[in-house]
């Protein structure tokens, strides 16, 4: 090694300068995370919350969301599953992941520092047995958060919860949606019930809370294509998983942005959009899905859309021996919170 270069590096980064960060943007990040003693809060210490955000205990009889910009709400309910259950444990599994964020270097945002974000616990369900009543409770909780002027991001739970959340988010005017999933989830009734996790977006359109012509579904694959007639008939845009390589991720992002336009948009991320190699812990895994890198690229490409709410669903930890699925879910949640922070910061 060149002695002069080594000497210069020692002078700049050695001795009293060992902890110094010279690049202004990175120094600003460090100043917000590292205390004067050169340490930061241990990620494995304390009570587990979503993305290590502060916990805000809510008295749902007299809820107080003052000072919050974004509320992360657990929805531990999986009464709508058609295959393997267990996503009721999804919020708890995602909360245990300790190595996500707090700085998003791609979007250059520290969401939990740039806006006020808190984990507000779980939906206060009146029963664990009645799917319809659980949906009512989810909608009621979402409406309370929205009425306080706070953006809600939900962590499920099975995908049927999205019907309940959209009934709150889309009340008054239908919203558009970017939906990343292996399945379109626009099927009709199963076993006499139309409120399962394979049909929330059909019902959301029929309820007048979701605009199908401003809805795009990305990553669709598997053996259930015959169930998704409603997506095409209603005017949704569907991008199958096998189409992504030929057209490229950038084209997918451009199409998503064009479909939702400038209007209010909901982002729904089903963890089974990822290939089971990356996310085996889910109820309806489908071979041939997105990689985590592709999913991150899509989400990060959505910067600037008018995001009004979102969700991450279908993490089922009992099929997740390595915790990879929960880790992926936490990372996708972080990306949604990052997008939310950028939207709120620009207002």
N, C-alpha and C positions, 0 to 999 in steps of 0.2 A: 504494500500500500504506500502511496505517496506520503512521505513524512510531513510535508507542508500541509497537505489536506488533513492528515490525522491530527496534527497540532491545532489546526483551525477548529476541527470538530470538538476536540477536548476543551478548547477555550470556550466555545459556544454552548456545549451541552454538558460539560463536566463541572465538578466542584459545586459552587453555590448555584449554578445554573441548571443542575440536573432535573429540577422539577419545572423549569420554565418552558412555556409553550409560546413560540414566537408568532405563528400565524394568527392574526387577529381574530378570525372567525372561530378557530379552534380554542383559542385562549378564552373567548367568551363562553364557550360551552363548558370548559373546565372550571371557570370561575363560578358557575352556577351549580356544579356538582361536587367539587372537591373543596373541603374546608381548609383553613390555614395550616392545619397540621399535616396536610397531604393525604387525607383519607376521605372516603365517601361511605355512605350507609351501605352496610353489607347486604347484598341482594338476597341472602338466605336467612336474614334476621327479621324478626317482627311478625306481625299478622299478615297472612297472604291476602292480597287484593289484586284486582285486575291491573296488570302492568305496574304494580307497586304504587298505584295512585293512592291518595289519602282516602280513608274510609269515612263516609258521611252517613251516620245512622239516621234513618228517616222514620218519624212517627207518621204512619200513613193516615191516621185520623186527623192530623194537623201537619201536613208535610211542609217542610221548609227547604227550598232549593236556592235560597238567596246566595248570591255571589258565585254561583256555578255557571259555567258555559256549556259543559258537556257532562252528562250523567251516564255512567256505565251500569247497566242493570242486568242482573242475572235472571234467567228464565228457566229454572230447573223443572221442565215438564216434557215428557215424551209419550203422552197418551195417544199421539197421532201416528206412531210408527207403523209401517207395514211389514218390516222385516225384523232386524235385531234391535231390541230396545237398549237403553242405557244412557242416552244423551241427556237424561235428567241430571246426570253427574258431570255434564260438560262444564258448567260454570265453575264448579269446584276445581276441576282438573286444570282449566285455563288459569285460574287464580294461583295455582301452585308454581307456575312457570316464572322463574326469577331472572332470566337473562334475555330480556327483550327491551330495547330502548335504553335510556330515555331520549337519545339523540338519533334522529333520522337523517343520516348523512346524504341520502339521495335527494330528499325534499328540503333539506336544510331547515329542519324545524325540531323543536323540543316541545311536543304538544303539552305535556304536563307542566311545563314552565311558561309557555307562551300564552296559554289560556287556562282557565280554572277547570280542572277535570277531577272527578271523584267517583269512586266505587260506592254506589248507593244501596248495595245489598241486592236482595232478590225480590221479585214480585211477591206481594203478600197473598198467596193463594188461600181461598177459603176451604178448598178440598183438593185432595190428590187423586180423586177418582173420576171426576166429571170433566170431560174434555171441553164441552161447551162452556161450562162455568169457569174453567181455567182461562179460556179465551177471553171471556168477559173481564176477568181480573187483569189480564195482560193489557187489554185495551184501556181499562180504567186507569191503571198505573201510568201508561204511556201518555194519556191525556193530561194527567196531573203534571207530568214533567214538561210537556209541551206548553201547557198553560202558564208555566212559570218562565217561559222564554228560554228554556234550556234544551239543547239538542240531545236526544236519547240515542244511545247505541246499545243494542241488546245482545246478550250472549246466551244462546240456547244450549240445551233444549232442541226438540225436533223442529223441522221446517214449517210445521203447521202454525208455529207462533207468529210467522210473518203475516198471516192473514189478520191476526189480532192487532199487531203493531200497525199495519197499514190502515186499519180501520180508524186508528187515532191520527196517524201522520197524514192520511189522505182525506180526512174529514174537511168538508168545505170546498176542496178542489182536488181532483185526482193528481197523483204524482207520477213521474216517470221512474224507471228502475233499471239499474245495471245489476244483473243477476248472474252470478258465477256459480256453476253447479254442473253435476253430471246429468241432471234430470230437469226437464222443463217445469215439473210440478204444476201442470195444468190439467190433470186428469179429472174425470168425473167421480162419482161415489164408489167407494169400496165397501162391500159388506153393509150396504145401506147407510153409510156415513160419508158425507161430502167434506168433512173438516179434517181429513187426514193430512199427513205431510207430503203426499203426492199431488195435492190439488189446491194449495193456498192461493196461487196467483190467478187461477180460474175464478175462484170466488171473489177475490179482491177486485177483478175487473167487473164482475157482475154486480158487486156492491157499489160500484162507481167511485172507488178510492184509488184505483190504479189505471193509468192510461196505457193501453196495450201498444199504441202506435209510438209511444215514447219508452218502450221497454225492449231491452236486448238481453238475450240469454246466451251465455258463453260457456263452452266446454261440454256441451250436451253429447251424450253417447250411451251405449248400452242397449239392452234388449227391449226397452219400453217405448220406442219411438211411436208405436201405434197408439199410444195413450195421449200424445201431445197435439192432437188435431186442433184443439182450441187455440194454441199458440199461433198457428198459421192463420186460422180463420179470423182471429181477432186483430191481426196485424202486428204481432210481436216479431222482432228480428231474432233469428236463431242462428248461432254459429256453432257448428258441431266441432268436437275435439279434433276430428280428422281433417278439418278445414284449416286449422290454425297453422300448421307447418307450411302448407303451400302459400298462404297469403301473408304470413308473418305476424308477429305480435304488434308491430306498429300499425298495421292495417286494422287489426282487431280494435286497438285503442281508438284509432280515427273513427271507425264505424260506431263505437260506443258513444263517443263524444257527439257525433252527428245525430245519432238517434235521440239522445236525451236533450240535446240542445242546451238552451239557457234556462230551462224551467227547473222547478224543484224536483230533486232526484233522491231516491232511496237506493242504497247499495246493500245487496244481500249476498253474503258469501257462505255457501255450503261447503264444508270441509271435504265432502266427497267429490268436489270438483277436482281435487288433487288425485293423482294416481295413488293406488294403495301402497306403492313402494314408498311414498312419502307420508301417507296418512291412512294407515290400516285401521285406525280406531274410529270406525263410523258404522252406521247401521246398514247402509246400502252401498258398499264399495263397488266401483266399476273400473276394470282394467282400461288402460289407454288414456289416462287423464293428464292434467296439467302437472308440470313440475312446480315446486315451490318458487323457483326462480321466475318461471313464466307468470305465475300468479302475482308475484310481487311486482313484476314489470307492468302488468295490466293495471293493478291498483295505483301504482305510482304515476301511471300515465293519465290518471283522471284528475290531476291537479286543476283546480279552477272551476270544476262543475259545481252547480248549486246543490251540494249535498245537504239534506235536511234531517236525515237519520240513517241508520244502518243496522245490520246484524251479522253475527258469525254464529253458525248453527251446526248441529249434528256431530259434535265431538262426543264420542262414546268411549270413555277411558278404559273400560274393562277389556277392550280388544286392542289395546295400545300398550304392548309390553315394554316399549322403549321410551314412552312419553313423546315420541315424535309428533303424533297427531295433535296433542295438546299444545306442544311447542309451536307447531305450524298455526294452530288456531290463535294462539296469543300473538304471534307475529302479524297475522292478518288483522287482528283487532287493533294492533298498534298502527298499522297502515291506515285503517279507517279513522282512528283518532287523529293521526297526522293530517289526513285530508280535511277532517273537521276543523282542526286548529287553523289550517291555512284559510279555509272559508271564513271562519269567524274573525281571524286577524285582518282580513281584507275588508270587512264591513265597517 
